[in-house]
Structure formats: C-alpha cells, structure tokens
C-alpha cells in the first residue's frame, strides 16, 4: 500500500511543478507573454491549497477510500481535458479544476497512513510519503524540461497515470468504518475546529507550515536571480541539494528517538541556518543548498507527525487539510514576496524567510515546553 501511495504522491503533487519549465512553450502556444503563462502554475496552486480545506473534512465524514478514488478519477478527467484547451483562459480554468481535484489526495492519504499503519511504523510511513511529496518537485520539472511535445499533449499523455493509480489504490486501501460513526464524534464542523484550535501543538505546527516551503522556494528564486546577476549555476546548486531530501526517509526513526516536535524544531532551525549561510557569498551556495534541503526533509515529516499524533480520528482529515493548506499557501506567496524583497536587497530576500523559520521554531519549542510542564504537574498529583 505504501509504495502505491508514494507513486501516486509523486504523480499528483508533481502537477504543481510541472508547468514551471513549460512556461515558454505555453507562451508560444497561446501567443501570450511569459508573465501571463506563469499563471498556469498559480491557478493550479491556489486551487490546490483551497481544495485541502474541503477534502479533509469530507473524508472525515464520508471515508478516506471513497474520497481518494473519486478525486483521482476527477484528476484523470481534468488532466485529459487540458488537451482540448484552445486558449490560455481555457487552460487556466482546467488547471483550476485539476488543482482542486489533486487536493483530494495528500491530506487524505496522510490520514490513511496515520490510521492504518501500526504505531511503531506510523512515523516511517509519514516519512516515505513526505519524501514522495518533496521528490515530486525535481522529478516533475525534469519531465517538463525534457519533453518536446506540446504542453497540452503532455497533459493528455500523463492523464492515464491517475487512472492506473486509482485502480492500484482501490486494491490496496483497506475498507474502514465510517469515520464519524462514533457517538462521541462532534456533531458539526465548528466542534471539529474547536477541538483542533484548542490543541497548541497542532496550531503551532500549522503556523510553522507557512514558513517551510516559503523559505525553500524563496531560496530557489534567489538562486535564479543570482544566475541572472552573478552568473552562478543555479541548476547545479539545486541538484546538489536533492540527495539531502533522502533524509526524510530516516525521519521516522529520528522522530521515534527524538520525538516529532524535536525533529520539526531541528528541521526548521537547520533550514534557517542554511538560508543565512547563503549571505556569506557564492562559494558556499552548494553547502547552503545541501543544508536547506536537509532541513526541509526533517521539518515536513516532523510537522506532519506532530499533527497526526495529536489529532483525533474524527478530525484528523481536517487537521491535515489545514496543515497542507498552510504549507502550500506559503509556497504560493513565496514568488511575488521574494521578488519584492529582492528589490530591497538579496539579504532581505534571504533574511525574512530565515527569521520566520526561526520564529516558527521558537513557537514550537515554547509550546512543547509548556506541554511538558503541564504533564509534570498532572503526574505529580
């Protein structure tokens, strides 16, 4: 089951990054400026993030298996329909549909992992899923950059993958009882939200999620800007950081040994340190890329495990949806923010996300300390 989830994760999340190298071909195909063609990624991204808020609660109410399989079927249709787009507005409208359908998979899949795997394997399962989500970025961009066919033809060619993934998952996802069949389940969405917002560890993880991809993508944009102004090899620097993403596969054992909170804390701090290191100059960019990727590889699964472990079955889907929403909202606002900060200075572009990451780490550390104090008080009584 886990392998099927990982392959599906790469295929689904990869759509978020696929159009980055297709920007120029799209502008030629639809006779528009590249700035306008870039909305192909934004249209998908914002619909993708918004969909997280919908499908988590829906899966809590109607079941994980049903939501995942229905979402993949819709993603298959939306992706195939992109072949028939004859203008950029049509293409963008279909990308919105595609992004919304794609959002049915990540948070619900993480909830399935948390509910079906044994406790001792749960963190490892989350780690493998996190790796698939992170690996989707370079793999999808590699596919987009290597093909010579039209972008619409590429979408049509990729669409059967989602149908195959749906069929594989239909055979592997175990049937589960209705998530809210329990008499103790909250009766409305406000009750579910109240339970989540009254859990400081979950709230602090949501806040931290806003900074993770915001920092990572800000660094990527910074590299591209340096390539234009100082001639650095941005693609090589990004490539050096890719092996460090494999660290996410070890995050399961690390979180069992050091707790998920500590893993997230170390990941956030490491990412911030890597960002600050870039200010030392171009000679250290390779090392900085490696450190930043390692930090992201620890922070993402660490935060996921914190949320999954502290949520209840009746609201876990909603909790994971809000986490992924925060994660990709941070990713969506990073490009315009980074470009705006760069007008001040490259130091501003790097320092702002680094400081936000450190603040997130401090918030998580403070919440964890308060929780330990409360547990000590209860134990002493």
C-alpha positions in Angstrom: 0.0 0.0 0.0 2.7 2.4 0.9 4.5 2.1 -2.4 1.3 2.8 -4.3 0.7 5.8 -2.1 4.3 7.1 -2.8 4.0 6.7 -6.6 0.6 8.4 -6.5 2.0 11.2 -4.4 4.8 12.0 -6.9 2.3 11.9 -9.8 -0.3 14.1 -8.1 2.0 16.7 -6.4 4.2 16.8 -9.4 1.5 18.7 -11.3 2.2 21.7 -9.1 5.7 22.0 -10.5 5.2 20.5 -14.0 4.4 23.8 -15.7 7.5 25.7 -14.4 9.7 24.6 -17.3 6.7 24.7 -19.6 6.3 28.5 -19.2 8.0 29.4 -22.5 6.2 26.7 -24.6 2.9 27.8 -23.2 3.5 31.4 -24.0 4.3 30.4 -27.6 1.4 28.0 -27.9 -1.2 30.5 -26.7 0.6 33.7 -28.1 0.8 35.4 -24.7 3.6 36.9 -22.6 5.5 34.6 -20.3 4.2 36.5 -17.3 0.7 35.5 -18.3 1.7 31.9 -19.0 3.1 31.7 -15.5 -0.4 31.7 -14.1 -0.6 28.1 -15.2 1.2 27.3 -12.0 -0.6 29.8 -9.8 -4.0 28.7 -11.0 -3.3 25.1 -10.0 -1.5 26.1 -6.8 -4.3 28.3 -5.3 -7.0 25.8 -6.2 -4.8 23.0 -4.8 -4.4 24.8 -1.5 -8.1 25.6 -1.3 -9.1 22.1 -2.0 -7.2 20.9 1.1 -9.8 22.7 3.2 -12.6 20.8 1.5 -11.4 17.2 1.2 -10.1 16.6 4.7 -13.4 17.3 6.4 -15.2 15.4 3.5 -13.1 12.4 4.1 -13.8 12.6 7.9 -17.5 12.4 7.1 -17.6 10.1 4.0 -14.5 8.0 4.3 -10.9 8.2 3.1 -11.1 5.5 0.4 -14.1 7.0 -1.3 -12.6 10.5 -1.4 -9.1 9.4 -2.7 -10.6 7.2 -5.5 -13.1 9.8 -6.6 -10.5 12.5 -6.6 -8.1 10.6 -8.7 -10.9 9.8 -11.2 -11.7 13.5 -11.4 -8.0 14.3 -11.8 -7.7 11.9 -14.7 -10.6 13.6 -16.5 -9.4 17.2 -15.8 -5.8 16.4 -16.9 -7.1 14.8 -20.1 -9.4 17.7 -20.9 -6.4 20.1 -20.9 -5.6 18.6 -24.3 -8.6 20.4 -25.7 -7.7 23.9 -24.4 -7.5 26.4 -27.3 -6.7 29.5 -25.3 -4.9 30.4 -22.1 -8.1 31.2 -20.2 -9.4 27.7 -21.1 -6.1 26.2 -20.0 -6.2 28.1 -16.7 -9.8 27.2 -16.0 -8.9 23.5 -16.4 -5.8 23.9 -14.3 -8.0 25.2 -11.5 -10.2 22.1 -11.9 -7.1 19.9 -11.9 -5.6 21.6 -8.8 -8.8 21.2 -6.9 -9.1 17.5 -7.8 -5.4 16.9 -6.9 -6.0 18.3 -3.4 -8.1 15.2 -2.6 -5.0 13.1 -2.3 -2.2 14.5 0.0 -4.1 15.2 3.3 -6.4 12.2 3.0 -3.5 9.9 2.2 -1.7 11.1 5.3 -4.7 10.4 7.4 -4.9 6.8 6.0 -1.3 6.3 6.8 -1.9 7.5 10.4 -4.9 5.3 10.8 -3.9 2.0 9.2 -0.2 1.6 10.0 0.9 0.3 13.4 2.1 3.0 15.8 5.7 1.8 15.6 5.6 2.2 11.7 3.4 5.3 11.5 6.3 7.8 11.6 8.2 5.8 9.0 5.1 5.8 6.7 4.7 9.5 7.1 8.4 9.9 6.2 8.1 7.9 3.0 5.0 10.0 2.0 6.9 13.2 2.8 9.8 12.1 0.6 7.4 11.4 -2.3 5.9 14.9 -2.0 9.3 16.5 -1.9 10.8 14.4 -4.7 7.9 15.5 -6.9 9.4 18.9 -7.4 12.6 18.0 -9.2 11.1 14.9 -10.9 8.2 16.8 -12.4 10.4 19.7 -13.6 12.8 17.2 -15.2 9.9 15.7 -17.1 8.6 19.1 -18.2 12.0 20.2 -19.3 12.9 17.0 -21.2 9.8 16.6 -23.4 9.4 18.2 -26.9 5.7 17.7 -27.4 3.1 20.5 -26.8 2.1 21.1 -23.2 -1.5 20.1 -23.9 -0.3 16.8 -25.5 1.9 16.2 -22.4 -1.1 16.5 -20.1 -3.1 14.1 -22.2 -0.1 11.6 -22.1 0.1 11.9 -18.3 -3.6 11.5 -17.6 -3.7 7.7 -17.7 -1.3 7.6 -14.7 -4.0 8.8 -12.4 -6.4 6.2 -13.6 -3.8 3.5 -13.0 -3.0 4.9 -9.6 -6.7 4.9 -8.7 -7.1 1.2 -9.7 -4.0 0.2 -7.7 -5.2 2.1 -4.6 -8.6 0.5 -4.9 -6.9 -2.8 -4.4 -4.7 -1.8 -1.6 -6.6 0.7 0.6 -8.3 -1.2 3.3 -12.0 -0.6 3.9 -12.7 1.4 7.0 -15.7 2.2 9.1 -17.4 5.5 8.7 -15.1 8.0 10.4 -17.8 9.8 12.3 -20.0 6.8 13.2 -18.9 7.1 16.8 -21.5 8.5 19.1 -18.8 10.7 20.6 -17.9 12.4 17.3 -18.5 16.1 17.1 -21.8 17.0 15.5 -20.7 19.9 13.4 -17.6 21.4 11.8 -17.4 24.1 14.5 -16.9 21.4 17.0 -14.2 19.8 15.0 -12.4 23.1 14.6 -12.7 24.0 18.3 -11.1 20.7 19.2 -8.2 21.4 16.8 -7.7 25.0 17.8 -7.6 24.0 21.5 -4.6 21.9 20.8 -1.5 24.1 20.9 0.8 21.6 19.3 -1.4 21.5 16.2 -1.8 25.2 16.0 1.9 25.8 16.3 2.6 23.2 13.6 0.1 25.0 11.2 1.9 28.3 11.8 5.3 26.7 11.2 4.0 25.1 8.0 3.5 28.6 6.5 7.3 29.1 6.7 8.6 25.8 5.4 8.0 26.0 1.6 8.0 29.8 1.8 11.7 29.6 2.8 12.6 26.8 0.4 11.0 28.4 -2.7 12.5 31.8 -1.7 15.9 30.2 -1.8 15.1 28.7 -5.3 14.0 32.1 -6.6 17.1 33.7 -5.1 19.3 31.3 -7.0 17.6 32.1 -10.2 18.1 35.8 -9.6 21.8 35.2 -8.8 22.1 33.3 -12.0 21.0 36.4 -13.9 23.1 38.9 -12.0 26.3 36.9 -11.0 26.2 34.0 -13.4 26.0 31.3 -10.8 25.0 27.8 -12.0 21.5 27.7 -10.3 20.6 24.3 -11.7 23.7 22.7 -10.4 23.2 24.2 -6.9 19.6 22.9 -6.8 20.8 19.4 -8.0 23.3 19.2 -5.1 20.5 19.7 -2.6 18.4 16.8 -4.0 20.2 13.9 -2.2 19.6 15.6 1.1 15.9 15.1 0.6 16.5 11.4 1.2 17.0 12.3 4.8 13.2 12.4 5.1 13.2 8.6 4.8 15.1 8.4 8.1 12.8 10.9 9.8 10.6 8.1 11.0 13.3 6.6 13.2 14.5 10.0 14.1 11.1 11.1 15.3 10.8 7.9 17.4 14.1 8.6 19.0 13.9 12.4 19.5 10.1 13.0 19.3 8.4 14.6 16.3 8.5 18.0 17.9 12.3 17.9 18.2 12.6 16.7 14.6 10.5 19.6 13.4 12.4 22.0 15.6 15.8 20.8 14.2 14.5 20.9 10.6 13.2 24.5 10.9 16.4 25.7 12.5 18.6 23.9 10.0 16.7 25.5 7.1 17.1 28.9 8.6 20.9 28.3 9.1 21.2 27.2 5.5 19.5 30.4 4.3 21.7 32.7 6.4 24.7 30.8 5.1 23.9 32.0 1.5 24.7 35.5 2.7 28.3 34.5 3.0 28.7 34.6 -0.8 28.5 32.4 -3.9 31.3 30.0 -2.8 29.1 28.5 -0.1 25.9 28.2 -2.1 26.5 24.5 -2.7 26.8 23.8 1.0 23.8 26.0 1.8 21.6 24.1 -0.7 22.5 20.8 0.9 21.7 22.2 4.4 18.4 23.8 3.4 17.2 20.6 1.7 18.2 18.6 4.8 16.3 21.0 6.9 13.2 20.7 4.8 13.5 16.9 4.8 13.2 16.9 8.6 10.7 19.7 9.1 8.0 18.4 6.8 7.6 14.9 8.2 8.2 16.2 11.7 5.3 18.6 11.5 3.1 16.0 9.8 3.7 13.5 12.6 3.1 16.1 15.3 -0.3 16.9 13.8 -1.3 13.3 13.0 -0.4 12.2 16.6 -2.3 15.0 18.3 -5.5 14.9 16.2 -8.4 12.5 16.7 -9.7 10.2 14.1 -12.9 12.3 13.7 -10.9 15.5 12.9 -7.6 14.2 11.6 -8.5 14.8 8.0 -9.4 18.4 8.8 -6.2 18.8 10.7 -4.1 17.5 7.9 -6.0 19.6 5.4 -5.3 22.8 7.3 -1.6 21.8 7.5 -1.3 21.2 3.8 -3.2 24.4 3.1 -0.8 26.4 5.2 2.2 24.6 3.6 1.2 25.5 0.0 -0.2 28.9 0.8 3.4 29.6 1.9 4.7 28.2 -1.3 2.2 30.3 -3.4 3.0 33.6 -1.8 6.8 33.0 -1.9 7.5 34.0 -5.6 6.0 37.5 -5.5 7.2 38.2 -2.0 10.8 37.1 -2.8 10.8 39.2 -6.0 9.5 42.2 -4.0 12.1 41.7 -1.2 14.9 41.4 -3.8 14.2 45.0 -4.9 15.4 46.0 -1.5 18.4 43.6 -1.4 19.3 40.0 -1.7 19.9 40.0 2.0 16.3 40.9 2.6 15.1 38.2 0.3 17.0 35.6 2.4 16.7 37.1 5.9 12.9 37.4 6.0 12.1 33.7 5.4 15.0 32.7 7.7 13.7 34.9 10.5 10.2 33.5 10.0 11.6 29.9 10.2 13.4 30.7 13.5 10.2 32.3 14.9 8.3 29.1 14.0 10.9 27.0 15.7 10.7 29.2 18.8 6.9 28.9 18.9 7.1 25.1 18.6 9.7 24.9 21.3 7.7 27.1 23.7 4.5 25.0 23.2 6.5 21.8 23.7 8.0 23.2 26.9 4.5 24.2 28.3 3.1 20.8 27.4 5.9 19.1 29.4 5.3 21.3 32.4 1.6 20.5 32.3 2.3 16.8 32.1 4.7 17.1 35.0 2.1 18.8 37.1 -0.5 16.2 36.3 2.0 13.4 37.1 2.9 14.9 40.5 -0.8 15.0 41.6 
